[in-house]
Amino acid sequence: MNLAKFSSKRLFSLGAVVVCTVGLSGCFDLSQKVAIGRDGSGGYQVAVAADGIVGEGLAKHKADIDIDDDMPMHTEISVANGKTIQTTGTAFHDLSQLSLSDETIRLHVKGKKLLGLAGTEMNFHRTFHIDSARRHHEEDSDDHLGKDILTSMFGDHTYTFSVWLPGSVDSANTLWVGGHEVKPVVTAQGNGHLILWRMKLTDMFLANQLDFDVDFTAHGNFHDTQTRWVEHHRHHHGRHWDET
């Protein structure tokens, strides 16, 4: 995977983007993506895709993102297949440089194969604390949305999380979300693999916590590391962001 796609001199916290996008009236698809290179560097990206009136509104006023005041971000707007797509992303040299609220991403070295000659056995794990994001959103507003309302808002729209990892994939966990089985789709891509989970947006939003777990083996310079946890800050609206 070309990590240059994530290039940015800015870091940001995007855990609460999910609940903040409720303001788009639910007519959107949401995706989050992580890429990890052989040297531990990588990228983090969030994309909101919408069409029709919501897409037009997204193009004019970007979705609210919960960010840390000291961590600006890079955001782009594009149009593909009739949908307006807002993509926000950053690059990092190590996961420890990435500050996120409501989620934690970890890399753990499990061991070496044949003293490292056959690669390093690694574990990737992401915990998404949706209940925390939802709770902070409700503290900032009067919105307390039930399942029926969310279903009518979100309809068949989806939430996707994917991670690109170097080397080979040994295993990836299956999730049960909202009573539905969510199996990972593993696709060879470049000198690694893309692991993708896709679920209904309503199911994701009503979950308390989601854990994405992948065991993989790759040659590289790896060590135990994880993202930093930051507390929620005030919401910043896209039209007021100072982007460079």
VENQUI-V476907 format. One record per residue. N is the residue number from 1. RES is the residue in one letter. PSI is psi in radians with two decimals (none if undefined). OMEGA is omega in radians with two decimals (NA if undefined). D_FIRST is the distance of its C-alpha to the first C-alpha in Angstrom with 1 decimal. Layout:
[[N;RES;PSI;OMEGA;D_FIRST] [N;RES;PSI;OMEGA;D_FIRST]]
//
This chain:
[[1;M;2.45;3.13;0.0] [2;N;1.82;-3.10;3.8] [3;L;-0.21;3.13;6.0] [4;A;-0.38;3.11;8.8] [5;K;-0.45;-3.07;8.8] [6;F;0.08;-2.99;10.5] [7;S;2.26;3.08;12.8] [8;S;2.56;3.09;16.3] [9;K;0.16;-3.03;19.3] [10;R;2.56;3.05;20.4] [11;L;2.77;-3.06;20.2] [12;F;2.92;3.10;21.6] [13;S;2.11;-3.00;22.9] [14;L;0.31;-3.10;22.0] [15;G;-0.63;-3.06;23.5] [16;A;0.15;3.13;26.4] [17;V;-0.54;-3.10;24.5] [18;V;-0.90;-3.11;25.3] [19;V;-0.49;-3.13;29.0] [20;C;-0.48;-3.10;29.2] [21;T;-0.04;3.04;27.8] [22;V;-0.50;3.14;31.0] [23;G;-0.21;3.10;32.5] [24;L;0.15;3.11;30.7] [25;S;0.27;2.97;33.2] [26;G;-0.13;-3.08;30.6] [27;C;1.13;-3.08;29.6] [28;F;2.82;2.98;25.9] [29;D;2.47;-3.10;22.7] [30;L;2.36;3.10;20.8] [31;S;2.56;3.04;17.2] [32;Q;2.46;-3.05;15.5] [33;K;2.44;3.07;11.9] [34;V;2.50;3.04;10.8] [35;A;2.35;3.13;7.7] [36;I;2.18;3.12;9.0] [37;G;3.10;-3.10;8.4] [38;R;-0.32;3.11;11.0] [39;D;0.16;3.12;13.3] [40;G;-0.15;3.08;13.4] [41;S;2.92;-3.14;12.0] [42;G;-2.70;-3.10;9.7] [43;G;2.77;3.14;10.3] [44;Y;2.34;-3.01;12.7] [45;Q;2.47;3.04;13.5] [46;V;2.36;3.14;16.5] [47;A;2.37;3.03;17.4] [48;V;2.17;-3.11;20.9] [49;A;2.27;-3.11;21.7] [50;A;2.69;3.08;25.4] [51;D;-3.09;3.11;27.7] [52;G;-2.53;-3.10;31.4] [53;I;-0.67;-3.14;33.3] [54;V;-0.71;3.10;30.8] [55;G;-0.70;3.11;28.1] [56;E;-0.70;3.12;30.6] [57;G;-0.64;3.12;31.4] [58;L;-0.64;3.14;27.8] [59;A;-0.56;-3.11;27.6] [60;K;-0.72;-3.08;30.7] [61;H;1.88;-3.08;30.4] [62;K;2.68;-3.13;27.0] [63;A;2.57;3.11;26.9] [64;D;2.41;3.08;28.4] [65;I;2.38;3.09;26.0] [66;D;1.97;-3.03;27.6] [67;I;2.79;3.02;26.6] [68;D;2.39;-3.06;28.0] [69;D;-0.52;-3.10;30.2] [70;D;0.12;-3.04;28.7] [71;M;1.40;3.08;25.1] [72;P;3.13;-3.04;24.4] [73;M;2.99;3.10;21.3] [74;H;2.19;-3.09;19.5] [75;T;2.41;3.11;20.0] [76;E;2.62;3.05;19.6] [77;I;2.28;3.12;21.4] [78;S;2.93;3.11;20.5] [79;V;2.25;3.13;22.1] [80;A;2.29;3.12;20.7] [81;N;0.67;3.09;22.8] [82;G;0.06;-3.14;25.7] [83;K;2.49;3.01;24.0] [84;T;2.27;-3.07;23.7] [85;I;2.12;3.03;20.5] [86;Q;2.08;-3.12;20.5] [87;T;2.19;3.11;17.2] [88;T;2.26;-3.07;17.6] [89;G;2.95;3.11;15.0] [90;T;2.76;3.02;14.8] [91;A;2.68;3.10;13.0] [92;F;2.65;3.08;14.7] [93;H;-0.43;3.13;15.4] [94;D;2.57;-3.13;16.6] [95;L;-0.52;-3.11;17.1] [96;S;-0.25;3.10;20.8] [97;Q;-0.20;-3.05;20.3] [98;L;2.10;3.12;19.3] [99;S;2.19;-3.09;22.5] [100;L;2.56;2.99;22.7] [101;S;2.45;3.06;25.8] [102;D;0.14;3.05;26.3] [103;E;2.67;3.11;23.2] [104;T;2.34;3.10;22.2] [105;I;2.27;-3.08;18.9] [106;R;2.60;2.92;19.5] [107;L;2.31;-3.13;18.1] [108;H;2.28;3.09;20.9] [109;V;2.03;-3.13;21.5] [110;K;-0.54;-3.13;23.5] [111;G;3.10;3.14;24.4] [112;K;2.46;3.04;23.8] [113;K;2.15;-3.13;24.1] [114;L;0.87;3.13;26.7] [115;L;0.47;3.12;26.9] [116;G;-0.20;-3.13;23.1] [117;L;-0.51;-3.14;23.3] [118;A;0.21;3.10;21.6] [119;G;3.06;3.13;19.0] [120;T;2.29;3.09;19.3] [121;E;2.15;-3.02;19.9] [122;M;2.76;2.99;18.3] [123;N;2.26;3.01;18.8] [124;F;2.31;3.14;16.8] [125;H;2.29;3.06;19.2] [126;R;2.21;3.06;19.4] [127;T;2.15;-3.13;23.0] [128;F;1.90;-3.10;23.6] [129;H;1.39;-3.06;27.3] [130;I;-0.60;3.13;28.1] [131;D;-0.63;3.10;31.8] [132;S;-0.77;3.12;31.5] [133;A;-0.74;-3.13;29.7] [134;R;-0.71;-3.12;32.3] [135;R;-0.76;3.13;35.1] [136;H;-0.61;3.10;34.3] [137;H;-0.74;-3.12;33.9] [138;E;-0.48;3.07;37.3] [139;E;-0.48;-3.11;38.8] [140;D;-0.12;-3.07;37.9] [141;S;3.13;3.10;39.2] [142;D;0.23;-3.08;41.7] [143;D;2.06;3.02;39.2] [144;H;1.58;-2.95;39.7] [145;L;2.29;3.10;38.2] [146;G;3.04;-3.08;39.1] [147;K;-0.75;-3.11;37.2] [148;D;-0.74;3.13;39.2] [149;I;-0.76;-3.14;38.5] [150;L;-0.69;3.13;34.8] [151;T;-0.72;3.12;34.7] [152;S;-0.55;3.13;36.6] [153;M;-0.86;-3.01;34.3] [154;F;-0.48;3.12;30.9] [155;G;-2.24;-3.12;32.0] [156;D;0.25;-3.12;29.3] [157;H;2.75;-2.94;26.4] [158;T;2.78;2.97;23.5] [159;Y;2.32;-3.13;21.5] [160;T;2.33;2.94;18.0] [161;F;2.34;3.11;16.0] [162;S;2.65;3.08;12.5] [163;V;2.35;3.04;10.5] [164;W;2.24;-3.12;7.2] [165;L;2.53;3.13;8.7] [166;P;2.86;3.05;8.7] [167;G;-2.56;-3.08;11.6] [168;S;2.65;3.12;13.9] [169;V;2.15;3.12;15.1] [170;D;-0.68;3.11;18.9] [171;S;2.70;3.07;19.8] [172;A;2.39;-3.00;19.0] [173;N;2.65;3.02;21.9] [174;T;2.44;-3.14;23.7] [175;L;2.65;2.93;25.1] [176;W;1.98;-3.05;28.4] [177;V;2.11;-3.14;28.6] [178;G;0.57;-3.12;31.7] [179;G;0.09;-3.14;33.0] [180;H;2.44;3.10;30.1] [181;E;2.25;3.13;27.8] [182;V;1.80;-3.12;24.1] [183;K;2.48;3.10;22.2] [184;P;2.50;3.05;18.5] [185;V;2.09;-3.09;16.6] [186;V;2.17;-3.09;14.2] [187;T;2.27;3.06;12.0] [188;A;2.33;-3.09;10.4] [189;Q;1.94;-3.11;6.9] [190;G;-2.33;3.12;6.0] [191;N;0.51;3.11;7.6] [192;G;-2.71;-3.11;7.6] [193;H;2.58;3.03;8.8] [194;L;2.19;3.11;8.9] [195;I;2.19;-2.98;12.4] [196;L;2.33;3.01;14.3] [197;W;2.30;3.11;17.9] [198;R;2.35;-3.10;20.0] [199;M;2.98;3.08;23.6] [200;K;2.44;-3.13;26.4] [201;L;-0.65;3.12;26.4] [202;T;-0.79;-3.14;30.0] [203;D;-0.75;3.13;29.3] [204;M;-0.81;-3.04;26.6] [205;F;-0.55;-3.09;28.9] [206;L;-0.12;3.11;31.9] [207;A;2.72;3.06;30.3] [208;N;-0.68;-3.10;31.2] [209;Q;2.47;3.06;28.1] [210;L;2.35;3.11;24.9] [211;D;2.11;3.12;23.2] [212;F;2.17;-3.00;19.8] [213;D;2.29;-3.14;19.6] [214;V;2.25;2.94;17.3] [215;D;2.29;3.14;18.4] [216;F;2.83;3.13;15.9] [217;T;2.27;-3.10;16.4] [218;A;2.69;2.97;14.4] [219;H;2.37;3.13;15.5] [220;G;-3.08;-3.14;15.1] [221;N;1.54;-3.04;17.1] [222;F;2.71;3.02;17.5] [223;H;2.87;3.09;20.4] [224;D;2.28;-3.14;21.8] [225;T;2.82;3.08;20.8] [226;Q;2.85;3.13;20.9] [227;T;2.83;3.09;20.9] [228;R;2.49;3.11;24.2] [229;W;2.30;3.08;26.5] [230;V;2.61;3.11;28.2] [231;E;2.82;-3.13;31.1] [232;H;2.51;3.04;31.2] [233;H;3.11;-3.10;32.3] [234;R;2.70;3.11;33.7] [235;H;2.39;3.08;31.9] [236;H;2.34;3.14;30.8] [237;H;2.51;-3.05;30.9] [238;G;-0.67;-3.05;28.4] [239;R;-0.20;3.13;31.1] [240;H;0.01;-3.10;32.1] [241;W;2.52;3.05;28.8] [242;D;1.66;-3.06;28.8] [243;E;2.49;3.05;25.5] [244;T;none;NA;24.6]]
//
